[in-house]
């Protein structure tokens, strides 16, 4: 549409001159060629001009509307301008440059975007908004060809970033960027410039082969990632794919992820969101609203630069601190927002600060936050026509990326703002541990995290909010009644076994629980450890001393036990504390505080019984505590070390354990109580406190037990060991010493030398610590294991009665005492075995057949029948001792009992031992193929090890021959159990041994002679008859062989 211009008469001559110049300029139109700087036009097919639309000769075009109306190639853009109501304001534009899309470019845009409807909807016509149309006018003045070809340049358009569509004031227009391509072509926001020098009074116009779309906002630009600053710019007319960003606070279990995961600029996005600036930086033209509008410059850093400058905890606080603290702590939330803004202020400035527009040199630009000034240094152009420089000393990598509400630049480094200090409290907020923060404040422990004492070194073991909610089922302080919250804390703690106040512990005699607030304080103190412990420190010393030191530990700090796994490949080392896993790849260090983030609350040590029953191998020790009546007493002792023997240590004691576990026996109960208390030391001793034996030092830590005996502990490179000068060490594993094919094996469990090794150390208890003895236990000196006690444990009533019947009870006493020597000399001066020197006997070992074995002995049965006056009984009529005299039977049994008694001889030093000293175990144990004298004159026994630690006993050098009745003579028994007493050993046999064959000792000696004679005569007769029958058969066969048939 051609508009006519009315001029005054005084300007007629001037108008005629302008029309003449316009006609002369028509020949200069053509394509722009900047490859060699020659602006000469190149022919291009154009539609034939319509005579009706051709400007009249001599008439000068004044406005851009006149210019658009003068050429049919611009009809589509002109029609769009008319339908959007832009004609009047466009007529007022002066001193501007218009980039005009061709008709084909607009049609192509409509096809690509599916906008074929001719209806106008408000400020949009067929997919083109008025703000997009205004975006094609550069308001920086009339641009010449040379302005475009000198390199990259940023221009301010007349499309407003404010609430209005037309940017009437400078500084509010949306920026666009022109560059020179690798082939010399001029590009405007990536759209090729096709022609130039369409001019009018209002300015110049350049034809472009595309419709420019508005660039994304700064916020959208970060999400789509800042494009590289090269000559091939993004085609903004193409659809922009914008990744969605998580605007809500991360879940509690997400704090362990890398806070910069996502796009290359995700950290910048989250920082601006934490500062509350995401909405401001996302404002677009026509968005309306108030406050914070206008143009801004974003100096965007990459995730890598952010990670290089800050630690994990610092990044987490800046990015997530406000979101985590918003509903938790108003003061902490405000502080987190201010810190995020203080950090982000160095990377956001007011206005569109383009390096190309600033020019080479040093410039001061206003920051987004009040009174903030940023120093920008612009350097000479680099390859590709891009400018470089720095912002506050940080190098700029990518420059002049235009956005709808400003300009973005990429920086390769991040600097820390002055005055920003990170405290442990801030780091905990970023790690989503606000419940832990509140707990410390409520228990008046806030000075451990608020940074008020930066010189204090601590290690914090912190569960996340989600972990505490999962464990306790509530948020601390959420109840209207604070007391209800703390009671819920105690109740949940008891259910999860997190402290000594559990119902099971109470039932077993645990200490009574304190008030709810005291329990919270106890729990909080247990999660604060003394000193800084990194992973390497935990490998060297896995025990952390906490701030929890109470009366139940004897004033000593409770300990947390760390377990560090070896690293696998690129994976970091995994560490757990009392079974609670650390979910961070590495601990967070802020000043003198090291923080571990735990997946669950860390259990406080349980009481003694609750801790030991979790290990089935210690169940017998717990049972022994109950049987001896010491469990309640021990649990109420403050500050102890428990040396816990395993099950095998008790069961391998055989007869000793049978005695100690006798029900209803007061002596056994007393001895068992003393035995248990000898394993309870009077103060907590952790493995790292035990001295190390070296070539220059053999120091041993000696501690008194509840029983009163002293126990020593020391370490070597092979482990931790326990020794005792006042007690014997009882082993569960039998040692063997090979000597020329002879195996000396322990069948009992008492040792006078050596030490006990700990198989497991540092089992944490509410009242101290426990260690597990790999083998064996401690036998205190006031536990006197004697042969009579072992017989009681074996329940060998018959053997005990026979000893008393035959006046042999002195063998159960210590022969080293004077009283025992006198009684023995009176009772057996004449009956002593000839090979037993009286002054050399220091003790006796006893081979004891069980009561069942005695009842199977014919002589004992007959004697028992007669003792009970059952002479008329018809039972056991075939007993071979029925016709023997009582004295014969008694003499036989007396000899049989003596056969089962082995005297123990002194070896010089042993004979000088007092009656309270135990005999060396080496003298009391059986050995393979070794012979032993008995109290039966001239008879010795030989031991055989037929399997590992399994022995049999038989008569030594007894010939094997046919006894009366044709049954081979065998005197053989197997050792079932054994036990070591102070003066000898007791061995339980499955059967009683037999006396060696003797005429005077067997029932009816004349019967033996008669029987032997009868056997020999019968044998001779049967042999003669067999020989005669054989001869007769041979003769008959020989004579028949000469017969011949008839």
SULWOKA-V214900 format. One record per backbone hydrogen bond with DSSP energy under -0.5 kcal/mol. NH is the residue of the N-H (numbers start at 1). CO is the residue of the C=O. Records with the same first field share a line. If there is no record, write none. Layout:
NH->CO  CO
//
This chain:
3->1
7->5
11->8
12->9
15->11
16->12
17->13
18->14
19->15  58
20->16
21->17
22->18
23->19
24->20
25->21
26->22  23
27->24
28->25
29->26
31->42
32->194
33->31
34->32
39->37
51->49
53->50
54->50
58->19
59->56
64->90
67->63
68->64
69->65
70->66
71->68
74->71
75->72
78->74
79->75
80->76
81->77
82->78
83->79
84->80
85->82
86->81
90->86
91->87
92->88  89
93->89  90
95->202
96->202
97->138
98->204
99->136
100->98  206
101->99
102->208
103->73
106->102
107->103
108->104
109->105
110->106
111->107
112->108
113->109
114->110  111
115->110
116->114
121->124
122->120
124->121
125->128
126->119
128->125
129->127
130->123
133->129
134->130
135->131
136->133
137->134
138->97  136
139->137  156
143->141
147->144
148->144  145
149->145
150->146
151->148
152->385
153->178
155->176
157->155  174
158->134  137
160->158  165
161->172
167->158  165
168->166
172->169
174->159
175->403
176->155
178->153
179->187
181->179  185
184->181
187->179
188->191
189->177  187
191->188
193->186
194->192  207
195->207
196->30
198->205
199->197
200->203
201->61
202->62
203->200
204->96
205->198
206->98
208->100
209->192
210->208
212->210
218->281
219->281
221->217
222->218
223->219
224->220
225->222
230->228
233->231
236->189  234
238->235
241->239
242->240
243->241
247->245
254->251
255->252
257->254
261->258
266->263
269->265
270->266
271->267
272->268
273->269
274->270
275->271
276->273
277->272
278->272
281->277
282->278
283->280
286->162
287->284
296->405
297->349
298->407
299->297  347
300->298  409
302->411
303->264
306->302
307->303
308->304
309->305
310->306
315->311
316->312
317->313
318->314
319->315
320->316
321->316  317
324->320
325->321
326->322
328->325
329->325
333->329
334->330
335->331
336->332
337->333
338->334
339->335
340->336
341->337
342->338
343->339
344->340
345->341
346->343
347->344
348->345
349->297
350->366
351->295
353->351
354->352
358->354
359->355
361->378
363->376
365->363  374
367->372
368->348
372->369
374->365
376->363  374
377->390
378->361  376
379->388
382->386
385->382
388->380
389->396
390->377
391->394
392->375
394->391
396->389
397->395  410
398->410
401->408
402->400
403->406
404->216
406->403
407->296
408->401
409->298
410->398
411->300
412->395
420->417
421->419
423->421
425->449
427->423
428->424
429->425
430->426
431->427
432->429
433->428
437->433
438->434
439->435
440->436
441->437
442->438
443->439
444->441
445->440
446->440
448->445
449->446
450->446
454->451
456->453
458->456  592
459->529
460->594
461->527
462->460  596
463->461
464->598
465->432
468->464
469->465
470->466
471->467
472->468
473->469
478->475
482->480
484->481
485->481
486->482
487->483
488->484
489->485
490->486
491->487
492->488
493->489
494->490
495->491
496->492
497->493  494
498->493
502->499
506->502
507->503
508->504
509->506
510->505
519->515
520->516
521->517
522->518
523->519
524->520
525->521
526->522
527->523  524
528->525
529->459  527
530->545
531->457
534->532
538->534
539->535
540->536
541->537
544->542  560
546->544  558
547->525  528
548->525
549->547
550->556
553->550
554->551
555->550
556->553
558->548
560->544
562->542  560
563->576
565->563  574
569->567
571->568
576->563
577->580
578->561
580->577
581->579
582->575
583->581  597
584->597
588->595
590->588  593
593->590
594->458
595->588
596->460
598->462  596
599->581
603->601
604->498
611->607
612->608
613->609
614->611
615->612
616->614
618->615
619->616
622->618
623->619
624->620
625->621
626->622
627->623
628->624
629->625  626
630->625
631->625
634->630
635->631
636->632  633
637->634
639->552  767
640->767
641->681
642->769
643->641  679
644->642  771
645->643
646->773
647->617
649->646
650->646  647
651->647
652->648
653->650
654->651
655->978
656->653
658->654
659->655
660->656
661->657
662->659
665->662
666->664
669->665
670->666
671->667
672->668
673->669
674->670
675->671
676->672
677->673
678->674
679->676
680->677
681->641  679
682->704
689->686
690->687
693->715
694->697
701->713
702->700
703->711
705->709
706->677  680
707->677
708->705
711->703
712->723
713->701
714->721
715->691
716->719
719->716
721->714
722->756
723->712
726->710
728->779
729->751
730->728  777
731->729  749
734->732
737->744
739->742
742->739
743->741
744->737  742
745->743  926
746->735
751->729
756->722
758->720
759->757  772
760->772
763->770
764->762
765->768
766->606
768->765
769->640
770->763
771->642
772->760
773->644  771
774->757
775->757
777->730
779->728
780->778
783->780
784->782
785->783
786->784
790->786
791->787
792->788
793->789
794->790
795->791
796->791
797->795
800->796
801->797
802->798
803->799
804->800
805->801
806->802
807->804
808->803
809->803
811->808
812->809
813->810
815->813
817->814
821->817
822->818
823->819
824->820
825->821
826->822
827->823
828->824
832->828
836->833
837->835
840->837
841->837  838
842->904
843->904
844->983
845->902
846->985
847->900
848->846  987
849->847
850->989
854->850
855->851
856->852
857->854
861->857
862->858
863->859
864->860
865->861
866->862
867->863
868->864
869->866
870->865
873->870
877->874
879->876
882->879
884->881
889->885
890->886
891->887
892->888
893->889
894->890
895->891
896->892
897->893
898->894
899->895
900->896  897
901->898
902->845  900
903->901
904->843
905->903
906->840
909->907
912->909
913->910
917->914
919->982
923->920
924->921
925->921
928->743
929->943
930->927
932->941
934->939
935->898  901
936->898
937->935
939->936
941->932
942->954
943->930
944->952
946->944  950
947->950
950->947
952->944
953->973
954->942
955->971
956->940
958->955
959->957
961->959
963->967
966->963
969->961
970->968
973->953
975->951
976->974  988
977->988
979->986
981->979  984
982->785
986->979
987->846
988->977
989->848
990->974
1001->998
1002->998
1008->1004
1009->1005
1010->1006
1011->1007
1012->1008
1013->1009
1014->1010
1015->1011
1016->1012
1017->1013
1018->1014
1019->1015
1020->1016
1021->1017
1022->1018
1023->1019
1024->1020
1025->1021
1026->1022
1027->1023
1028->1024
1029->1025
1030->1026
1031->1027
1032->1028
1033->1029
1034->1030
1035->1031
1036->1032
1037->1033
1038->1034
1039->1035
1040->1036
1041->1037
1042->1039
1043->1040
//
